[in-house]
């Protein structure tokens, strides 16, 4: 069984629409910093371009370790800190306008 997760419900829904007939594949929402999955559940965890958007990358890595079975493997892919990406001015604008929300100064 494979489970794809995204923080945004709209992205999980889009994935379901694009892959409706793949057996043993499901898509759901979850928070990478506080995964709702049970301990030692997965043989493999992959994460593409997630860590650079999280408040606490170490918490995400801890969650990955928690949900991996003993001997499990993780693959975490990033481009680098969002401040160094070519679109970083857009993220800075979102952060300035979103104080107190998921992207801004505090967690909600």
N, C-alpha and C positions, 0 to 999 in steps of 0.2 A: 504494500500500500504506500502511495506517495501523497503527501499533503503539501499544497502550496499555500503560503500565508502572506498577507499584506496588511499593513496597518489601516489602509483605506478600504472601506467596504465596496466602493465603486470599482476598485482594481480587482478585488476578489471576484466580484460579479462579472466583470469583463473577461477574466480568465475562464470562468465557468462557461460563458457564452462561446468563447473561442475553442474550447476543448470539451464539448458536451458528451462525447461518446468514448472517452478514453477510460477503459476499465481500471479500477483500483487507483484512481486519481481523483482527489477532491481539492477544493479551494475554500479557504476560510479567512477570517480576520483574526489578528492577534497582535500583541505588543511585544516586540523583540526584547525589550528590557524586562518584561514580566510575562514570559510565555505561560499560557494556561495548559500546556501539555504535561503529562505525567513524567516523572523522573525515569531515566534509562529506557526511553520509549523507541528511539531511532538508532539505526545502524549508521546512517549518514545524514548530515545536515549541511546544506549549502546556503549561502547568503550572497546575493549579488547586489552590490552598491547600497548596502543598508547602514553599515557602521558609521559612515561619514555623515549621516543625517541624525544619528541618535545623540541624545544628551550624554549618555553614559555608555560608551563603547565597551568598557570593562564589564558592565552589567550584562550586556548582550552576549559577550564571550562566556561569561559565567552561566547564562541560561543555556547556551549551546552545549557547554560541558555537562550541565545538569540533565538535559534531555537525551544525551547520547548514551547508548549502552556501553558497558566496559569494552574497550577495544574499538569503539566506533570512530568514525573519521568525520572531520569538518573541513569544508572549503569555504573561506570567506574572501570575497573579492571586493576591493575598493580602488578608486582612482586616487584617493588621497583626501586630506582635509578639505571640506567644502570651501574654505577660504582660498584655496589654491586652484580651484576649478574655474574654467572660463566663464561659467554662469554665476559665479559667486556674488556679483552685484545684485542679481535677482533675489537670491536667498537673503542677502542683507536687507533688502527692501521688505521682504515678507517678514523677517524677524522684527524690524522696526515697527511695522504696522500690526503685528500680532502679539504684542506684549501680553503675557499672562495666558497664552494659548500654547498648544503643542509645539509650534515653531518658535515662539517668542521666549520672553524672559522667565516664564514659570511654567509649571506643568498644570494641566487642567484635566 
